[in-house]
Structures are given as structure tokens and as C-alpha cells.
Amino acid sequence: MAAPAVLVEELADPLPQDQELAAEAPETTETTGLDAVSAGETTLTESVDDLVSVRTAGEKLVLHAAGCACSACRSAPAESDPALSNAGGSGGSVAAASLGTLDQLADFLETQFWTDSNTTNRNFNLSETGTHAKSGELTYNTSGNLFDANGLTTGRANLVDEAFKVFEATLGIDFQKSSALDADFDFSDNRSGAFADTSLSASTVDYSWINVASSWNSGSETFGDYTFQTILHEIGHGLGLGHQGLYNGTGSYATDADFTNDSWKASMMSYFDQTTNTTVDASFAYLSTPMVVDWIALDDLYGPQGYGINRAFLDDTTYGFNTTISAGTSAVFNELKDWIPTTAFTVVDGGGDDTLDFSGFSATQLIDLRPSDASATDVYASNIAGKEGNLTIAPGTLIETAIGGSGADSFRGNTADNSFDGGAGTDTVVVSGALTDYLLTLSGSSLVLQDLRSGSPDGTDTLTNIEFVDFDGDTRGLAALLNLVDTTAPLISGPSGSAGDGSSTVSVNENTTSVTTFTADESVSWSLSAGADASLFSINSSSGALAFASAPDYEAPQDAGADNSYELTVRATDTSGNTADQTLSVRVLDVDDTAPLISGPSGSAGDGSSTVSVNENTTSVTTFTADESVSWSLSAGADASLFSINSSSGALAFASAPDYEAPQDAGADNSYELTVRATDTSGNTADQTLSVRVLDVSESTGTSSGSSSSGGGSSSSSGGSSGGSSGGGGGGGGGGGGGGGATSSSPSTRSIEVSLDGSADTIANALLSGAGSQDPSGLTMVVNAIGWTGTVPVNRVVRATTGGTTLMAKQLNYVSGQLPADQTDILVEGSVLAGSGQQDLVRGLAGWDLIAANDGDDQVRAGNGRDIIDGGSGRDQLWGDFGRNYYRGNLDGAADLLVIKSDQHLVNWWYGKDGNNSTGAKADVIEDLESIDQIRILGVTTEQITVADASAHGLNGLGIFADGALEALYTGGSLNASQLLQQVTGDASDAVMANTQGFYDWA
């Protein structure tokens, strides 16, 4: 491999003796050609300015002895030692320099310097992957390494330790001291000058070698001078920072500055101190920390990797006197009060409630808490301990509190709520707005300035031991300002008493949250300040409306005394911060929270539903009652719109009379559904669902011609009686008169007595109008029917008292009563009909009927449904029609005819299988048969009828079977099967209906 070319230059002339700080020596080198090195060959690192180091292909560094005469090492210039000269760099006018923002200055350090130097910008890779990954940790060696076997002196090594503590405390990078030969930073002092040599792969730093000659700055090993600043500067190079201008080794502000604001005031990477650059206002001071622009640049390089200035001093931190920073964290910041009188600091803080405490200084100070603005061209600087511009604050850092010393100090706040304590001396706070932009209040003995402008740029500041306030050039004394402060507390008006009273009371009902609303004599904000039960309440800070957090329950009090008396204190705070308190006692009252009990037309009080049946063509339905005073309404139901209810009386009525033949209910089945609501005086409600059944009624007063089955007069009977006040009966056929009219009683008696004259009379519902009303509800009739006596509603029971009478049970409803001794009390849908001792025609129509024809030759047509038919003595015809019927005759020697309709065909179709009726579930029961009696089963032919013992079906008696299905059961007398079969005659007519009830036991 050919010998490498010489890449270094020598300085042509020695530095002039009047230069305060000499130019910087060889600075940065870039490793090149490592990948092309073969075994035993060497590579040369390219230096921007001067010095090189040599590695073998095995990665061992070959050291050249101090004073080596090789072309790479000879006569290398170094940073000038301030001990050699004391004159500053050349001042004067700046050629082609511009005023840069702090961001632009930082960008030059991290990028532009390297670009303009025809080399590569650089930084460490602090991640866990990639080229030269460091995983957030950088090591440094000061004890002896491949560049300097002896390393640094103890004093110099301590300065390196403290320099790295500053970087670690601010950026969060873990800098670890190491004796390893492959550390990330190697320090030496065996070369002349001060320089940093960086080894790169592309733009990623592998390691940096930093040399600060042992004789540098006369061998100084202390804080607060140029040695410590030099170490900070060279570490800055190692981390990736260039110079503030395109100079390297030497430079003149007049000829080499790229920025007119290039100075130590903003950056440690500048060659020009605060006085060399005459455009900045700052005293000469060495640097104890990197400055604002340096931190901006380092944050740009390492913030994206998670190691930025937002990690600095996150706790509540005090800087200066009474510091909270330990020497272990940073001796530099721990001793800030000792070094700031002669050096410059930049404070970087990532969070917490922080304080600058310069209370120990007597010099006049300016403490400016404003963080520097990266878009501005100058930093915000404080004047501390007699120096000018020696404390700056990094962008993004908010310091909340400043404490002055015994001099005449001035304070400037930031956007946070600041606290200023002037201490002794005559002190001034400077704000950015006019006096009228602030609300002045007191907090104890401190004056509070609240910025009322949009965004509150000055925040709310508290001033203690401050004698003057400068309102943007308008300076006011404290005494004058205090005269402007409102110190009068507001007067509170509570629910009782007078304005300004210290206490008040209020009573509220349980189950509500609202309590009361407080007022005051001025604009205030409301809060709860005390009280055993305050946590159970909330108050609107603007309106003063007080409320329970959750509604109280009288039966389960939550107050501290568990006695429904709640105690709390309400506070009013006016715009000046004056406060007034009022103690409030809230008494919770018991209220009726029990819903009323509704009594409807059926069931018990409080039932959720009830039923009622009413005749068609009437509007009145029923009247509801409750156990307390209520108002009535209709709350729901498919048919509610067809009704109205009296809100006071509870009387329910159809809006228009229903017509059975034209039902208007939702189901079109004459069953109307609605919900009635009762609301008591406390607002409690109860609902009851009502089902209203509309019944069909006879809509004629008599028939026009006589007929034994229609209720007309008998041809052998005398003429009908004269019509009553409600209308006469129908005319009799064959000379027979019509039925007599019903005799009506006074409507006020609400009762009716019906007299029958024994000639084929007819009673139907239409004749009940003789009571003076089309609505028979409430009418009663004295009844003596089948073993029980009582007074019941007339539309329940009809009984004939004379012979020759036809009774019709149409539309008669529920009946309860005592059946003959061998039966039990029952509830039957149907009728109880009783004939006389004469020749009667009793017609039950559909429904469950109890029919007693009594003596005489009677014809009973029970109609469809399950019926009990007692023909009594005489020659009777008992027609059961469809349904499981109970027939009873008398063993009186008269021939009776029992007519039974066969249910088998429709029953078998209905249930879907043959022989279902064979169980006896539909069989009619027959008692007291004689051989003279006849049984007729309709719907089948004679050859389909058989008689056999029914015990196989679990029944006791002889069964009459029609086409294999049990139709009738004979349970009395001594007829045998043959005799019983002889009584049965057939009929070819087909059944048209069937009762599908599946009962047998009448009980």
C-alpha cells in the first residue's frame, strides 16, 4: 500500500502576543479507508486541521511519541494557552457577517460547520441497534489509554468527571468512567494544545480522542477558569458540535465571524468572548456550562434518540443559595453560588416547581425568568452578583420563583405564575402590560398581579418585599398600588337570614338534589370550604347553585350525625381574592313516596290488572277508587283512545257506546285494553291495566209471532197482558197474546220486580229498561233458585214465578251460588235459569248454564256449552246441544227425551287423532233414566251407536259410544246395556259445532 499523503498543515507564523486567547489546535479527524486495510498495513485518519492517529488492521492504535517528527505529528498548532497571552481576538467591524437566530446558530454547530469544512456532520448512536450502538451509555477514560499511558492528573480527571456530570444531568445520557482501552472518549495531556479527534463510520461516531495539554492554562485544575471551559468545548466536539464560525485553530471576530452575534454569551463553541464581540451586552466571564445555543444543538442531535434537554432536573429544583442539587449530581450546579460571580451559566430544567435563589448577594441584580426564544437573535440574560449577562435560561425551561438579595434588584417574569421575593433593598418587578391590564389583589401581605389580557402573557404573579412595579415604563410604588386593591369581603345572601350573615338554614324534601342558590353583592366564585357533610354536596362556581351529589333518602340519612341534618360551609371569593364564608344547615324532610293503591272492578286493591264486562250500546264502564286522594288519567293501552276518565271521580267511560256487532278494539274481538293511572298529591303514580269485555245484548223487546222455541205466546194460552211502561210483549200466534210488559219501579230505587201472569211470557234483557235506564248495572232482583237465596244483580239471574214461561239467558254473566247438596260452590260463565211448576220452555243459548225446569212437561234447550239440565218431574225434553252436559230427570214414570249431539267428528279433527273422545272427556252424564225414557244422539246413524261398560276409561257407568267415541255416561238406575241401547235412536244430521272444553269433573 502506498504511503499515505500528508493531510495536515502547519501554522505559518507564531500567534501574536497581544491575542487574549490563541486559536484552537487540531480539532477533528475522520477515519477513512478502514475497510481497505489488509493485514499488517496501516491507515491514516484524516484531520481537518492537524493531528492524526494510526490503527493497524487489527484495530490496535500505534502511538507516536510526543514530539514525533513524522509528517503527521510535527509542529501541530494547538489551542493557545491564555497563560501565553492576555489580549483578546481582533475586534472591529464584521465583514459579510449576519445576525442569526439562536436556531440558526445551533444549526451551524451541528451541520453547517461540517458541510463548509467539506466533512461529515456527526453524532453518537445511543440506540440499541445499528452502527456503533451505545444503548444510551457513553464511557470515558482518563486513567491511561492507548493515546496516553499515564492519563490525566487527578485534578484534571476531576474536571472531566464534573464536565460529564453537567452533560448527563441535562441530557440524560449515562456517562460512565472506565479504564477500558476502547472507551468512547479517551483523554490525554501528553500532546501540546487542546483538540478532539473523532473516529467515524459515515456520520456515526465510534470514539473521540480529546487532548488538553498538561501545561494548558498554566496547569490549572479548578472550576471557573479556561481549563474547565476548554474541557466542555472539546467534549462538545466529541458529541458532534463544530465551531460557531468557519474557523479552526485560530480566528478573528473582525474577519472570521459568520454571525454578528457569535460569542461566548450564546455558545461555548465560539472563539470570541463576551467583550471581543462588542455587539453583545455581557461582562467577560468564563463558562461553567454549555450555553443556550449549545443546548439547542445537542437537543437537535440527541433529543430524537430520547436524550434531550427535557430530561434535565425534573424535580422541584432550587438553583443558587439553598440549592437542592447535590454535589454527586453536579458539583458545578451545587456550587453555582460560588462560581457565578466570575463565570456564566445556562440553566436547563425539564419540570417541577423551580427557584432561582440569589438571596446571598448584595450587588444590584436583574433576575430574568424568561426562557430564551430560539427564534430570537439574542438570549434573555440575567445580571447576577455584579456581572452582566452571566445567567441565561434555555428554551422550554420555566422557572417559577426568583429570590433577590440585599441590593436594589429587578425581576422579570415568564408566562407561568411567578413568585418574586425582593428581600432587602428597594426592588422592582417589571411587567409587560399597562396598569389597567392587571387585577390587583392581596394574598396575605403580598401583592398579586393577575394579567387580564388574552392568554395572560405574564400569568399571575405574587410580589413579596417588592417596592415598585414597572408597568411597561409606568413605575408605581407599592403604597399607591395597595390603595387600588379591593379589600372588602363580599356579602353572602343564603336561604335564610340577611346578607352577610354567618349562617343560614334550609329544608328540602328527600329524593331531590337541588338545595338552594346563594347570591352575593358583587361578582364572586363559589366553593365549599368546610363542613362535616361538605363532600355530599356540589356548588356551581359561577351561579352559586348548591345541590346534593346524590338525592338524599330520609329513611337512610348519610349526614355525619345520621339525623337528616347536613352541615357545610359555602365560600364566596370576589375578583380581588377577598373571601366570605357562610355555614349552612340543610334539613331533609320526609315525603310521601308510596304509590297509591288502585281498586278496580275486580281483584284486590293494588292489583296490577282487573277486568270488567259491560253491555254493548252503553258508555259507562266502571269507577276506580284509591286509598288516598289522587287524580286519574289514562296512561297506555292499545284501546285507551276509545275511553275517557274523570280525573277527579275515577269514572271510566267509552267515548262512544260500543257496538258488539262492530267492535272497535285493536283486536276486533270486543276485548278492550287500556291502562288507568292514579297520581297522588306527592306525584307518586300507580297503574292498573284494565280489560273491558263488551257483551252482546238482545236488541228487540219481543217476537211478533208465537212459537214454542222463540218465546212467543202459546196457542192454547190466553192473550198477552198489556204492555208495561217499558213496552208490551209480542203478539201471540194462533190467538195467543204476546208476553206481558215488565213492570218498572222508580229509577231511584235501582231495583226491579218482574210479575209474570202464567201465559207464555218472555223476559229478555231489553225489557230491563223498565227500570228507567238502558244500563241495568246495579239493579237487583230477589231470587230463590236451586237451593240458594240472595239478592244479586238482575243481569245475573232470571227466575220465572208462574207457569207457561219462556226464559232466555242471553248475555247473562258470572253466577256464584250453592248448587244442590251433591255439588259444591262454583264460578260459572253462563246462566242460572229456573222454570215454574207449569209447562215451560227454557232456553240457555251459548255458555255454561244451570237450568232447572221444575215440574211440568218442559222443554229445555240449554244451547252450546257445558250445562247442568234438571228436567224435574213430568214429561220433559232435555236438549244439550254441543258440550259435556249433565242431565237429570225424575223417576216419575213420565217419558223423558234426552237429545245429545255427537262431538266425535269435530273433536277428533280438533285434537288431530282418533279416539280422543273415548276417554270420556266429552261425555254427557245422565241420571234417573227409566225404560220409558228415550236418548237421541244427533250427528251419527243408529248403526254407529253402541252401549258398553265405561270402566275401561276409568269411569263408573254404562257408556254410549258413537262411532267408537264415548258420548254419554249413564250413572244411575238399574238399566242394563240392552235396555239402554233400546232407548237410543239415531239421526243422520251432521254436527256443526263442538265444545272443546276438556273437563269431566264438575267440581
Secondary structure, 3 states (H helix, E strand, C coil): CCCCCCCCCCCCCCCCCCCCCCCCCCCCEEECCHHHCCCCCEEEEEECCCCCCEEECCCCEECCCCCCCCCCCCCCCCCCCCCCCCCCCCCCCCCCCECCCHHHHHHHHHHHHHHHCCCCCCECECCCCCCCECCCEEEEECCCCCCCCCCCCHHHHHHHHHHHHHHHHHHCCEEEECCCCCCCEEEECCCCCEEEEEEEECCEEEEEEEEECCCHHHHCCCCCCHHHHHHHHHHHHHHCCCCCCCCCCCCCHHHHCCECCCCCCCCCCCCCCCCCCCCCCCCCCEECCCCHHHHHHHHHHHHHHCCCHHHCCCCCCEEECCCCCCCCCCHHHHCHHHHCCCEEEEECCCCCCCEEECCCCCCCCEEECCCCCCCCCCCCEEECCCCCCCEEECCCCCCCEEECCCCCCEEECCCCCCEEECCCCCCEEEECCCHHHEEEEEECCEEEEEECCCCCCCCEEEEECCCEEEECCEEEEHHHHHCCCCCCCCCEECCCCCCCCCEEEEEEECCCCEEEECEECCCEEEEEEECCCHHHEEECCCCCEEEECCCCCCCCCCCCCCCCEEEEEEEEEECCCCEEEEEEEEEEECCCCCCCCEECCCCCCCCCEEEEEEECCCCEEEECEECCCEEEEEEECCCHHHEEECCCCCEEEECCCCCCCCCCCCCCCCEEEEEEEEEECCCCEEEEEEEEEEECCCCCCCCCCCCCCCCCCCCCCCCCCCCECCECCCCCHHHCCCCCCCCCCCHHHCCCCCCCCCCCEEECHHHHHHHCCCCCCCCEEEEEECCEEEEEECCCEEECCCCCEEEECCCCCEEEECCCCCCCCEEEEEEEEECCCCCCEEECCCCEEEEECCCCCCEEECCCCCCEEEEECCCCEEEEECCCCEEEECCCCCCCEEEEECCHHHHHHHHCCCCHHHHCCCCEEEECCCCCCEEEEECCCHHHEEEEECHHHCCCCEEEEECCEEEEEECCCCCCHHHHHHHEECCCCCCCCCCCCCCCCCC
